[in-house]
Amino acid sequence: MTAPTAGITAATEKAWAEANAVIPGGVNTSLRRFNPPMVFERAQGAYIWDVDGKQYVDYHAAFGPILLGHNHPQVNARVSEAMGQLDLIGAGTTRQETELAERIVKYVPSAEKVVFCNSGSEATFSAIRLARAVTGRKKLIKFQGCYHGWHDPVVMNVVTPKEFVGKKHLLSAGLGPDVDNTIVLEYNNLEAVECALKTEGQEIAAIILEPIAHNIGCVIATNEFLAGLRRLCDQYGVVYILDEVITGFRHGLGGYQSIAGVKPDLTSMGKAMANGYPISALAGRADFMDRFATRAGGDTFFAGTFNAHVYSTTASLACIDLMEDGGIHRRIFALGDRLRDGLQGILDRLGYDAQVISFGSVVVPYFLTGQIKSYTDLLRSNDPLDIAFRQAMGDRGFFMIPIAMKRNHISASHTQEDIDRTLQAADDSLSMLSKQKA
Ligand code: PMP
């Protein structure tokens, strides 16, 4: 059991010890564990409360799903209504899943057909399996710093210690031989991709990437990189998988592809699709998607007991209804800009070597200077300072997960006043830390 950090309250210590007694490490996702441990019991709008009743402005948003705000009343009302009517049949189809697929086809430029599952990992797993079925090839290109889930060919090289950059850095024991099929390349480096395709192009089934490498904060793919990958995929017959599990819905109903003007073959989505209800989707070219065995004659297995659960499809439809006029995105983008500019101003005034990078509602302070184009640039990060800043913010009631370079997310429930109070707390925290440094 992890020893609790000094200073936590008796209520947290007790709940944490009880969790650790029956759950390895007390949490159900490795990145949910950090110091000091936290135990939560309430969430509403922009706020979350721990077991001590301490309130936080939430910038974590459960790693991204919470886009409208926690426990959104209109989404919950729609789900409650559905609950009285239908739950899970596990046979045939429902009108909700058809309607949701229609909406995704309408908004996501490359989506011609759609299937639903429950997590981002299931969507990327199915994308890779489908790419292999379509091409009859096995290998995969992924990029250093991108995360695509917990399955064997992708669970590697996200946040990698310096000595492993350029090598394979597996994130788990117990993996199978499929890890050898993955080639890890530098993000935003088209020449590296071209070079790999020249030598192994005939063996490569797919290229998978996040259009913004949000798993290392906010490293944005250049439009040239995204377009260049399209060209190379066409040239070498490789399937282009855009992993929009974070960027989908959060940056726009059409995903980042509608912003960058790139058209992948397959797109995975998840997280912000349903404001916290569990659902993910894989969408793409009809001729590819029709290979799934959900269709008579399809040869690529796809199944899941809970797939397209009515609670989640209904929640996602409710979210789309609320987002359709663009107002939600305008609001969270404006708040994101306010937080980014305010934070950058404070860091500059206090003389920190730091920069704030954002896209829309995702805002990331990096404690390093110079350009950020790929993971290699982030090796200059002052991680201890980054974590100390986040902990200082937590002490002041502003929850930014205390892991270096992790994203802050703004929801439509945050107000301008929340942002301004956050900036005041950031000013206090950074002033305190710079005094400690001196
Ligand atoms: N792709 C991306 C881009 C992600 O950020 C994540 C989760 N962080 C996944 C896939 C996997 O999603 P899940 O955790 O829902 O399995």
Residues whose N, C-alpha, C, O or C-beta is under 5 A from the ligand:
A	BS01	PMP	S119 G120 S121 E122 Y147 H148 G149 E210 D243 V245 I246 G270
